[in-house]
């Protein structure tokens, strides 16, 4: 006696009828991204049956006629110009190794940083001996991707200006999937609630007080600590329900959360309420 098993019914889901709407969708393996063969497939996609379909679950990314899918669970793949937040893991000869959530640690050359006092000059032996005075193991830094390795994909970062990049002061670091960071021209946000949020393209989000590089910060008050904790819980709520992060939606979620205590923001029903209300408010603004 042989038991027959029916083959599953093959379903094909077409994501977008308009090609300009591609980046508004999340796909799963097998979904048809587009039936327009003028597009070129890239990583995370395949060509077959006169259409381009996805091979991984993630968000669609389109650059001109090049279509790719960024997997939700994959490691961060950097691009030149990305703003990243990372933690120094090792100090080597004339360079630092920085954990940015990518497959390999990023490299920060000594020649690519501004010295204290906003000085960019040729580095000498004394500068090399004082590298730990600038950045030591465990320090959080903010930098920009300057180069992506062709063979191994290793990222090289630099600090081309002293006004934004450098060592970050005391704050809270949140690690989120990099696909949930909305790409924009601004990743440094000084919020009206007296807190600063840096949305790293690599999925590392830093929340802390307002600061100026190389300037000592005052003791963080209890009121500001509560504000930072509230922002952190709002971001966690948005990430838990797959909402993309940008400054407007974080501020909206912060305003909605004011009717709750900080510790109540970790309850599942409150997190769902904040994420849903913030998302609906952002959708109304875009219409």
Phi and psi restraints in degrees (value plus and minus 20) as a CYANA .aco file:
   2 UNK   PHI    -136.1   -96.1
   2 UNK   PSI     109.0   149.0
   3 UNK   PHI    -107.9   -67.9
   3 UNK   PSI     106.6   146.6
   4 UNK   PHI    -108.0   -68.0
   4 UNK   PSI     116.2   156.2
   5 UNK   PHI    -134.3   -94.3
   5 UNK   PSI     103.2   143.2
   6 UNK   PHI     -94.3   -54.3
   6 UNK   PSI     116.9   156.9
   7 UNK   PHI     -88.2   -48.2
   7 UNK   PSI     122.4   162.4
   8 UNK   PHI     -85.2   -45.2
   8 UNK   PSI     126.3   166.3
   9 UNK   PHI     -90.7   -50.7
   9 UNK   PSI     107.5   147.5
  10 UNK   PHI    -100.6   -60.6
  10 UNK   PSI     100.9   140.9
  11 UNK   PHI    -131.7   -91.7
  11 UNK   PSI     118.6   158.6
  12 UNK   PHI    -140.6  -100.6
  12 UNK   PSI     102.8   142.8
  13 UNK   PHI    -128.8   -88.8
  13 UNK   PSI     101.0   141.0
  14 UNK   PHI    -109.1   -69.1
  14 UNK   PSI     104.5   144.5
  15 UNK   PHI     -93.5   -53.5
  15 UNK   PSI     -76.3   -36.3
  16 UNK   PHI    -155.8  -115.8
  16 UNK   PSI     117.9   157.9
  17 UNK   PHI    -101.8   -61.8
  17 UNK   PSI     -46.8    -6.8
  18 UNK   PHI    -127.1   -87.1
  18 UNK   PSI     112.0   152.0
  19 UNK   PHI     -85.4   -45.4
  19 UNK   PSI     -48.1    -8.1
  20 UNK   PHI     -94.6   -54.6
  20 UNK   PSI     -30.7     9.3
  21 UNK   PHI    -114.5   -74.5
  21 UNK   PSI     -11.8    28.2
  22 UNK   PHI     -80.6   -40.6
  22 UNK   PSI     -63.8   -23.8
  23 UNK   PHI     -93.3   -53.3
  23 UNK   PSI     -20.8    19.2
  24 UNK   PHI    -110.3   -70.3
  24 UNK   PSI     -15.1    24.9
  25 UNK   PHI    -143.5  -103.5
  25 UNK   PSI     131.8   171.8
  26 UNK   PHI    -125.8   -85.8
  26 UNK   PSI     115.0   155.0
  27 UNK   PHI    -138.0   -98.0
  27 UNK   PSI     139.7   179.7
  28 UNK   PHI    -139.9   -99.9
  28 UNK   PSI     144.1   184.1
  29 UNK   PHI     -76.9   -36.9
  29 UNK   PSI     110.4   150.4
  30 UNK   PHI      79.1   119.1
  30 UNK   PSI     -33.4     6.6
  31 UNK   PHI     -89.6   -49.6
  31 UNK   PSI     117.8   157.8
  32 UNK   PHI     -99.3   -59.3
  32 UNK   PSI      98.5   138.5
  33 UNK   PHI     -98.4   -58.4
  33 UNK   PSI     -68.1   -28.1
  34 UNK   PHI    -175.7  -135.7
  34 UNK   PSI     131.3   171.3
  35 UNK   PHI    -124.1   -84.1
  35 UNK   PSI     -11.4    28.6
  36 UNK   PHI    -109.1   -69.1
  36 UNK   PSI      88.2   128.2
  37 UNK   PHI     -98.5   -58.5
  37 UNK   PSI     -16.4    23.6
  38 UNK   PHI     -92.5   -52.5
  38 UNK   PSI     -37.4     2.6
  39 UNK   PHI     -98.7   -58.7
  39 UNK   PSI     133.9   173.9
  40 UNK   PHI    -126.8   -86.8
  40 UNK   PSI     116.2   156.2
  41 UNK   PHI    -101.4   -61.4
  41 UNK   PSI     130.4   170.4
  42 UNK   PHI    -154.4  -114.4
  42 UNK   PSI    -180.4  -140.4
  43 UNK   PHI     -83.7   -43.7
  43 UNK   PSI     122.2   162.2
  44 UNK   PHI      66.1   106.1
  44 UNK   PSI     -13.9    26.1
  45 UNK   PHI    -154.9  -114.9
  45 UNK   PSI     145.0   185.0
  46 UNK   PHI    -166.3  -126.3
  46 UNK   PSI     136.2   176.2
  47 UNK   PHI    -127.6   -87.6
  47 UNK   PSI     108.4   148.4
  48 UNK   PHI    -195.7  -155.7
  48 UNK   PSI     127.2   167.2
  49 UNK   PHI      36.2    76.2
  49 UNK   PSI      18.9    58.9
  50 UNK   PHI      40.9    80.9
  50 UNK   PSI      13.8    53.8
  51 UNK   PHI    -175.0  -135.0
  51 UNK   PSI     148.1   188.1
  52 UNK   PHI    -128.8   -88.8
  52 UNK   PSI     103.2   143.2
  53 UNK   PHI    -142.8  -102.8
  53 UNK   PSI     144.2   184.2
  54 UNK   PHI    -109.8   -69.8
  54 UNK   PSI     130.3   170.3
  55 UNK   PHI    -132.6   -92.6
  55 UNK   PSI     -27.9    12.1
  56 UNK   PHI    -155.1  -115.1
  56 UNK   PSI     148.1   188.1
  57 UNK   PHI    -115.4   -75.4
  57 UNK   PSI     107.5   147.5
  58 UNK   PHI     152.1   192.1
  58 UNK   PSI    -182.3  -142.3
  59 UNK   PHI    -120.3   -80.3
  59 UNK   PSI     122.4   162.4
  60 UNK   PHI     -97.5   -57.5
  60 UNK   PSI     116.3   156.3
  61 UNK   PHI    -146.3  -106.3
  61 UNK   PSI     105.5   145.5
  62 UNK   PHI    -145.1  -105.1
  62 UNK   PSI     107.8   147.8
  63 UNK   PHI    -144.3  -104.3
  63 UNK   PSI      87.1   127.1
  64 UNK   PHI      35.8    75.8
  64 UNK   PSI    -131.9   -91.9
  65 UNK   PHI    -125.6   -85.6
  65 UNK   PSI      -7.6    32.4
  66 UNK   PHI    -122.3   -82.3
  66 UNK   PSI     103.3   143.3
  67 UNK   PHI    -136.0   -96.0
  67 UNK   PSI     112.7   152.7
  68 UNK   PHI    -161.2  -121.2
  68 UNK   PSI     147.5   187.5
  69 UNK   PHI    -144.7  -104.7
  69 UNK   PSI     103.8   143.8
  70 UNK   PHI    -111.3   -71.3
  70 UNK   PSI      95.2   135.2
  71 UNK   PHI     -87.5   -47.5
  71 UNK   PSI     121.4   161.4
  72 UNK   PHI     -88.2   -48.2
  72 UNK   PSI     -57.7   -17.7
  73 UNK   PHI    -115.9   -75.9
  73 UNK   PSI     -16.6    23.4
  74 UNK   PHI    -103.1   -63.1
  74 UNK   PSI     145.1   185.1
  75 UNK   PHI     -90.8   -50.8
  75 UNK   PSI     138.6   178.6
  76 UNK   PHI     -87.6   -47.6
  76 UNK   PSI     109.6   149.6
  77 UNK   PHI    -130.9   -90.9
  77 UNK   PSI      89.5   129.5
  78 UNK   PHI     -96.9   -56.9
  78 UNK   PSI     137.2   177.2
  79 UNK   PHI    -149.5  -109.5
  79 UNK   PSI     132.2   172.2
  80 UNK   PHI     -81.3   -41.3
  80 UNK   PSI     109.2   149.2
  81 UNK   PHI      80.4   120.4
  81 UNK   PSI     -27.6    12.4
  82 UNK   PHI     -87.5   -47.5
  82 UNK   PSI     120.7   160.7
  83 UNK   PHI    -111.2   -71.2
  83 UNK   PSI     103.5   143.5
  84 UNK   PHI    -145.9  -105.9
  84 UNK   PSI     130.5   170.5
  85 UNK   PHI    -135.2   -95.2
  85 UNK   PSI     112.2   152.2
  86 UNK   PHI    -167.7  -127.7
  86 UNK   PSI     148.7   188.7
  87 UNK   PHI    -135.6   -95.6
  87 UNK   PSI     111.3   151.3
  88 UNK   PHI     -88.0   -48.0
  88 UNK   PSI     106.8   146.8
  89 UNK   PHI    -128.7   -88.7
  89 UNK   PSI     -44.6    -4.6
  90 UNK   PHI    -177.9  -137.9
  90 UNK   PSI     123.4   163.4
  91 UNK   PHI    -129.6   -89.6
  91 UNK   PSI      97.5   137.5
  92 UNK   PHI    -136.7   -96.7
  92 UNK   PSI    -193.3  -153.3
  93 UNK   PHI     -90.8   -50.8
  93 UNK   PSI      94.0   134.0
  94 UNK   PHI      43.5    83.5
  94 UNK   PSI      -1.0    39.0
  95 UNK   PHI    -181.4  -141.4
  95 UNK   PSI     139.2   179.2
  96 UNK   PHI    -134.2   -94.2
  96 UNK   PSI     127.2   167.2
  97 UNK   PHI    -119.4   -79.4
  97 UNK   PSI     111.3   151.3
  98 UNK   PHI    -147.7  -107.7
  98 UNK   PSI     110.7   150.7
  99 UNK   PHI    -104.3   -64.3
  99 UNK   PSI      92.4   132.4
 100 UNK   PHI    -136.0   -96.0
 100 UNK   PSI      -7.3    32.7
 101 UNK   PHI      63.4   103.4
 101 UNK   PSI     -14.5    25.5
 102 UNK   PHI    -108.1   -68.1
 102 UNK   PSI     157.7   197.7
 103 UNK   PHI     -84.5   -44.5
 103 UNK   PSI     -58.0   -18.0
 104 UNK   PHI    -138.7   -98.7
 104 UNK   PSI     132.6   172.6
 105 UNK   PHI     -83.4   -43.4
 105 UNK   PSI     123.9   163.9
 106 UNK   PHI     -95.4   -55.4
 106 UNK   PSI     138.4   178.4
 107 UNK   PHI    -132.5   -92.5
 107 UNK   PSI     110.2   150.2
 108 UNK   PHI    -139.9   -99.9
 108 UNK   PSI      88.6   128.6
 109 UNK   PHI     -95.6   -55.6
 109 UNK   PSI     127.4   167.4
 110 UNK   PHI     -80.7   -40.7
 110 UNK   PSI     -52.9   -12.9
 111 UNK   PHI     -94.4   -54.4
 111 UNK   PSI     -25.6    14.4
 112 UNK   PHI    -126.0   -86.0
 112 UNK   PSI      -7.5    32.5
 113 UNK   PHI    -140.5  -100.5
 113 UNK   PSI     133.5   173.5
 114 UNK   PHI    -105.6   -65.6
 114 UNK   PSI     118.1   158.1
 115 UNK   PHI    -102.9   -62.9
 115 UNK   PSI     140.9   180.9
 116 UNK   PHI     -74.3   -34.3
 116 UNK   PSI     116.3   156.3
 117 UNK   PHI      77.4   117.4
 117 UNK   PSI      -8.1    31.9
 118 UNK   PHI      39.8    79.8
 118 UNK   PSI      28.4    68.4
 119 UNK   PHI    -133.7   -93.7
 119 UNK   PSI     108.5   148.5
 120 UNK   PHI    -141.7  -101.7
 120 UNK   PSI      84.7   124.7
 121 UNK   PHI    -164.1  -124.1
 121 UNK   PSI     157.8   197.8
 122 UNK   PHI     -88.8   -48.8
 122 UNK   PSI     107.8   147.8
 123 UNK   PHI    -102.3   -62.3
 123 UNK   PSI     124.5   164.5
 124 UNK   PHI    -139.6   -99.6
 124 UNK   PSI    -190.5  -150.5
 125 UNK   PHI     -85.5   -45.5
 125 UNK   PSI     -56.5   -16.5
 126 UNK   PHI     -83.1   -43.1
 126 UNK   PSI     -57.7   -17.7
 127 UNK   PHI     -84.5   -44.5
 127 UNK   PSI     -58.1   -18.1
 128 UNK   PHI     -86.6   -46.6
 128 UNK   PSI     -55.6   -15.6
 129 UNK   PHI     -92.0   -52.0
 129 UNK   PSI     -42.8    -2.8
 130 UNK   PHI    -122.2   -82.2
 130 UNK   PSI       0.5    40.5
 131 UNK   PHI     -80.0   -40.0
 131 UNK   PSI     -57.4   -17.4
 132 UNK   PHI     -91.5   -51.5
 132 UNK   PSI     -36.3     3.7
 133 UNK   PHI     -93.6   -53.6
 133 UNK   PSI     -46.6    -6.6
 134 UNK   PHI    -105.3   -65.3
 134 UNK   PSI     -77.8   -37.8
 135 UNK   PHI    -158.2  -118.2
 135 UNK   PSI     104.4   144.4
 136 UNK   PHI    -131.5   -91.5
 136 UNK   PSI     150.4   190.4
 137 UNK   PHI     -79.8   -39.8
 137 UNK   PSI     112.9   152.9
 138 UNK   PHI      76.0   116.0
 138 UNK   PSI     -32.3     7.7
 139 UNK   PHI     -92.1   -52.1
 139 UNK   PSI     122.5   162.5
 140 UNK   PHI    -113.1   -73.1
 140 UNK   PSI     112.9   152.9
 141 UNK   PHI    -152.2  -112.2
 141 UNK   PSI     141.6   181.6
 142 UNK   PHI    -144.3  -104.3
 142 UNK   PSI     111.9   151.9
 143 UNK   PHI    -170.0  -130.0
 143 UNK   PSI    -195.9  -155.9
 144 UNK   PHI    -146.6  -106.6
 144 UNK   PSI     120.3   160.3
 145 UNK   PHI     -93.0   -53.0
 145 UNK   PSI     105.0   145.0
 146 UNK   PHI    -126.7   -86.7
 146 UNK   PSI     -42.4    -2.4
 147 UNK   PHI    -178.0  -138.0
 147 UNK   PSI     124.5   164.5
 148 UNK   PHI    -140.2  -100.2
 148 UNK   PSI     104.7   144.7
 149 UNK   PHI     -83.6   -43.6
 149 UNK   PSI     116.7   156.7
 150 UNK   PHI     -93.9   -53.9
 150 UNK   PSI     -53.3   -13.3
 151 UNK   PHI    -111.3   -71.3
 151 UNK   PSI     -73.2   -33.2
 152 UNK   PHI    -123.7   -83.7
 152 UNK   PSI     -28.1    11.9
 153 UNK   PHI      55.5    95.5
 153 UNK   PSI      -6.1    33.9
 154 UNK   PHI     -85.5   -45.5
 154 UNK   PSI     117.0   157.0
 155 UNK   PHI    -114.7   -74.7
 155 UNK   PSI     116.2   156.2
 156 UNK   PHI    -130.1   -90.1
 156 UNK   PSI     110.1   150.1
 157 UNK   PHI    -137.1   -97.1
 157 UNK   PSI     140.0   180.0
 158 UNK   PHI    -167.7  -127.7
 158 UNK   PSI     149.5   189.5
 159 UNK   PHI    -143.4  -103.4
 159 UNK   PSI      69.2   109.2
 160 UNK   PHI    -100.0   -60.0
 160 UNK   PSI     -30.7     9.3
 161 UNK   PHI    -162.4  -122.4
 161 UNK   PSI     129.9   169.9
 162 UNK   PHI    -113.2   -73.2
 162 UNK   PSI     -24.8    15.2
 163 UNK   PHI    -100.4   -60.4
 163 UNK   PSI     -49.8    -9.8
 164 UNK   PHI    -136.6   -96.6
 164 UNK   PSI     -57.6   -17.6
 165 UNK   PHI    -114.3   -74.3
 165 UNK   PSI     134.6   174.6
 166 UNK   PHI     123.3   163.3
 166 UNK   PSI    -179.0  -139.0
 167 UNK   PHI     -98.4   -58.4
 167 UNK   PSI     115.4   155.4
 168 UNK   PHI    -111.9   -71.9
 168 UNK   PSI     121.5   161.5
 169 UNK   PHI     -98.0   -58.0
 169 UNK   PSI    -186.5  -146.5
 170 UNK   PHI     -83.0   -43.0
 170 UNK   PSI     114.6   154.6
 171 UNK   PHI    -193.5  -153.5
 171 UNK   PSI    -182.7  -142.7
 172 UNK   PHI    -141.4  -101.4
 172 UNK   PSI     111.4   151.4
 173 UNK   PHI    -124.8   -84.8
 173 UNK   PSI     108.8   148.8
 174 UNK   PHI    -139.6   -99.6
 174 UNK   PSI     111.3   151.3
 175 UNK   PHI    -123.3   -83.3
 175 UNK   PSI     100.8   140.8
 176 UNK   PHI    -147.2  -107.2
 176 UNK   PSI     142.6   182.6
 177 UNK   PHI     -79.1   -39.1
 177 UNK   PSI     113.4   153.4
 178 UNK   PHI     -82.9   -42.9
 178 UNK   PSI     -43.8    -3.8
 179 UNK   PHI     -90.5   -50.5
 179 UNK   PSI     -35.6     4.4
 180 UNK   PHI    -107.4   -67.4
 180 UNK   PSI     -21.3    18.7
 181 UNK   PHI    -112.0   -72.0
 181 UNK   PSI      94.7   134.7
 182 UNK   PHI     -93.2   -53.2
 182 UNK   PSI     107.0   147.0
 183 UNK   PHI     -95.1   -55.1
 183 UNK   PSI     110.7   150.7
 184 UNK   PHI    -172.7  -132.7
 184 UNK   PSI     156.8   196.8
 185 UNK   PHI     -95.1   -55.1
 185 UNK   PSI     -45.6    -5.6
 186 UNK   PHI    -135.0   -95.0
 186 UNK   PSI     106.8   146.8
 187 UNK   PHI    -140.0  -100.0
 187 UNK   PSI     -24.7    15.3
 188 UNK   PHI    -124.6   -84.6
 188 UNK   PSI      99.8   139.8
 189 UNK   PHI    -147.0  -107.0
 189 UNK   PSI      95.6   135.6
 190 UNK   PHI    -112.8   -72.8
 190 UNK   PSI      81.9   121.9
 191 UNK   PHI     -99.8   -59.8
 191 UNK   PSI     132.4   172.4
 192 UNK   PHI     -86.5   -46.5
 192 UNK   PSI     -29.2    10.8
 193 UNK   PHI    -109.0   -69.0
 193 UNK   PSI       1.6    41.6
 194 UNK   PHI      47.9    87.9
 194 UNK   PSI       5.8    45.8
 195 UNK   PHI    -147.1  -107.1
 195 UNK   PSI     136.3   176.3
 196 UNK   PHI    -135.2   -95.2
 196 UNK   PSI     116.7   156.7
 197 UNK   PHI    -143.4  -103.4
 197 UNK   PSI     106.1   146.1
 198 UNK   PHI    -131.2   -91.2
 198 UNK   PSI      95.7   135.7
 199 UNK   PHI    -116.7   -76.7
 199 UNK   PSI      75.1   115.1
 200 UNK   PHI     -90.9   -50.9
 200 UNK   PSI     116.7   156.7
 201 UNK   PHI     -82.4   -42.4
 201 UNK   PSI     -38.4     1.6
 202 UNK   PHI    -105.2   -65.2
 202 UNK   PSI     -16.9    23.1
 203 UNK   PHI      72.8   112.8
 203 UNK   PSI     -16.4    23.6
 204 UNK   PHI    -115.1   -75.1
 204 UNK   PSI      96.7   136.7
 205 UNK   PHI    -130.7   -90.7
 205 UNK   PSI     105.8   145.8
 206 UNK   PHI    -129.8   -89.8
 206 UNK   PSI     111.7   151.7
 207 UNK   PHI    -144.9  -104.9
 207 UNK   PSI     107.7   147.7
 208 UNK   PHI    -187.3  -147.3
 208 UNK   PSI    -191.6  -151.6
 209 UNK   PHI     -95.9   -55.9
 209 UNK   PSI     144.8   184.8
 210 UNK   PHI     -81.7   -41.7
 210 UNK   PSI     122.5   162.5
 211 UNK   PHI    -171.1  -131.1
 211 UNK   PSI     139.6   179.6
 212 UNK   PHI    -141.1  -101.1
 212 UNK   PSI     108.8   148.8
 213 UNK   PHI     -73.6   -33.6
 213 UNK   PSI     118.9   158.9
 214 UNK   PHI      46.9    86.9
 214 UNK   PSI      -7.3    32.7
 215 UNK   PHI    -134.9   -94.9
 215 UNK   PSI     112.8   152.8
 216 UNK   PHI     -85.7   -45.7
 216 UNK   PSI     122.4   162.4
 217 UNK   PHI    -120.2   -80.2
 217 UNK   PSI     132.1   172.1
 218 UNK   PHI     -94.5   -54.5
 218 UNK   PSI     147.0   187.0
 219 UNK   PHI     -83.5   -43.5
 219 UNK   PSI     110.3   150.3
 220 UNK   PHI     -92.8   -52.8
 220 UNK   PSI     103.8   143.8
 221 UNK   PHI     -92.7   -52.7
 221 UNK   PSI     144.4   184.4
 222 UNK   PHI     -85.1   -45.1
 222 UNK   PSI     -55.4   -15.4
 223 UNK   PHI     -83.2   -43.2
 223 UNK   PSI     -63.6   -23.6
 224 UNK   PHI     -89.1   -49.1
 224 UNK   PSI     -55.3   -15.3
 225 UNK   PHI     -81.2   -41.2
 225 UNK   PSI     -60.9   -20.9
 226 UNK   PHI     -86.6   -46.6
 226 UNK   PSI     -57.8   -17.8
 227 UNK   PHI     -83.4   -43.4
 227 UNK   PSI     -63.4   -23.4
 228 UNK   PHI     -83.9   -43.9
 228 UNK   PSI     -63.2   -23.2
 229 UNK   PHI     -83.3   -43.3
 229 UNK   PSI     -57.0   -17.0
 230 UNK   PHI     -86.3   -46.3
 230 UNK   PSI     -63.5   -23.5
 231 UNK   PHI     -82.3   -42.3
 231 UNK   PSI     -60.9   -20.9
 232 UNK   PHI     -82.1   -42.1
 232 UNK   PSI     -63.6   -23.6
 233 UNK   PHI     -88.4   -48.4
 233 UNK   PSI     -54.5   -14.5
 234 UNK   PHI     -84.5   -44.5
 234 UNK   PSI     -64.0   -24.0
 235 UNK   PHI     -83.1   -43.1
 235 UNK   PSI     -60.6   -20.6
 236 UNK   PHI     -83.1   -43.1
 236 UNK   PSI     -57.5   -17.5
 237 UNK   PHI     -86.2   -46.2
 237 UNK   PSI     -62.9   -22.9
 238 UNK   PHI     -84.6   -44.6
 238 UNK   PSI     -61.0   -21.0
 239 UNK   PHI     -88.6   -48.6
 239 UNK   PSI     -56.7   -16.7
 240 UNK   PHI     -81.6   -41.6
 240 UNK   PSI     -46.9    -6.9
 241 UNK   PHI    -130.9   -90.9
 241 UNK   PSI       0.0    40.0
 242 UNK   PHI      49.0    89.0
 242 UNK   PSI      10.8    50.8
 243 UNK   PHI    -111.2   -71.2
 243 UNK   PSI     111.5   151.5
 244 UNK   PHI     -86.0   -46.0
 244 UNK   PSI     123.9   163.9
 245 UNK   PHI    -119.1   -79.1
 245 UNK   PSI     109.8   149.8
 246 UNK   PHI    -174.6  -134.6
 246 UNK   PSI     150.4   190.4
 247 UNK   PHI     -81.4   -41.4
 247 UNK   PSI     -61.1   -21.1
 248 UNK   PHI     -85.1   -45.1
 248 UNK   PSI     -64.4   -24.4
 249 UNK   PHI     -91.8   -51.8
 249 UNK   PSI     -49.3    -9.3
 250 UNK   PHI     -88.6   -48.6
 250 UNK   PSI     -61.7   -21.7
 251 UNK   PHI     -84.7   -44.7
 251 UNK   PSI     -59.3   -19.3
 252 UNK   PHI     -82.5   -42.5
 252 UNK   PSI     -65.8   -25.8
 253 UNK   PHI     -83.5   -43.5
 253 UNK   PSI     -54.9   -14.9
 254 UNK   PHI     -84.0   -44.0
 254 UNK   PSI     -65.3   -25.3
 255 UNK   PHI     -82.8   -42.8
 255 UNK   PSI     -59.8   -19.8
 256 UNK   PHI     -86.5   -46.5
 256 UNK   PSI     -52.5   -12.5
 257 UNK   PHI     -97.3   -57.3
 257 UNK   PSI     -29.5    10.5
 258 UNK   PHI     -85.8   -45.8
 258 UNK   PSI     -40.2    -0.2
 259 UNK   PHI    -103.3   -63.3
 259 UNK   PSI     -21.0    19.0
 260 UNK   PHI    -134.9   -94.9
 260 UNK   PSI     136.9   176.9
 261 UNK   PHI     -95.2   -55.2
 261 UNK   PSI     139.3   179.3
 262 UNK   PHI     -80.9   -40.9
 262 UNK   PSI     -63.0   -23.0
 263 UNK   PHI     -90.0   -50.0
 263 UNK   PSI     -42.0    -2.0
 264 UNK   PHI     -95.7   -55.7
 264 UNK   PSI     -35.6     4.4
 265 UNK   PHI     -90.9   -50.9
 265 UNK   PSI     -31.4     8.6
 266 UNK   PHI    -110.3   -70.3
 266 UNK   PSI     -24.2    15.8
 267 UNK   PHI     -93.7   -53.7
 267 UNK   PSI     121.2   161.2
 268 UNK   PHI     -80.4   -40.4
 268 UNK   PSI     -61.1   -21.1
 269 UNK   PHI     -88.7   -48.7
 269 UNK   PSI     -53.7   -13.7
 270 UNK   PHI     -91.4   -51.4
 270 UNK   PSI     -60.6   -20.6
 271 UNK   PHI     -81.1   -41.1
 271 UNK   PSI     -62.7   -22.7
 272 UNK   PHI     -83.7   -43.7
 272 UNK   PSI     -61.0   -21.0
 273 UNK   PHI     -83.5   -43.5
 273 UNK   PSI     -65.1   -25.1
 274 UNK   PHI     -85.2   -45.2
 274 UNK   PSI     -64.5   -24.5
 275 UNK   PHI     -84.7   -44.7
 275 UNK   PSI     -63.2   -23.2
 276 UNK   PHI     -88.2   -48.2
 276 UNK   PSI     -65.2   -25.2
 277 UNK   PHI     -85.4   -45.4
 277 UNK   PSI     -59.9   -19.9
 278 UNK   PHI     -85.7   -45.7
 278 UNK   PSI     -62.9   -22.9
 279 UNK   PHI     -85.0   -45.0
 279 UNK   PSI     -64.9   -24.9
 280 UNK   PHI     -84.3   -44.3
 280 UNK   PSI     -57.7   -17.7
 281 UNK   PHI     -85.3   -45.3
 281 UNK   PSI     -60.5   -20.5
 282 UNK   PHI     -88.3   -48.3
 282 UNK   PSI     -53.2   -13.2
 283 UNK   PHI     -89.6   -49.6
 283 UNK   PSI     -56.8   -16.8
 284 UNK   PHI     -85.8   -45.8
 284 UNK   PSI     -54.4   -14.4
 285 UNK   PHI     -90.3   -50.3
 285 UNK   PSI     -51.7   -11.7
 286 UNK   PHI     -99.2   -59.2
 286 UNK   PSI     -37.9     2.1
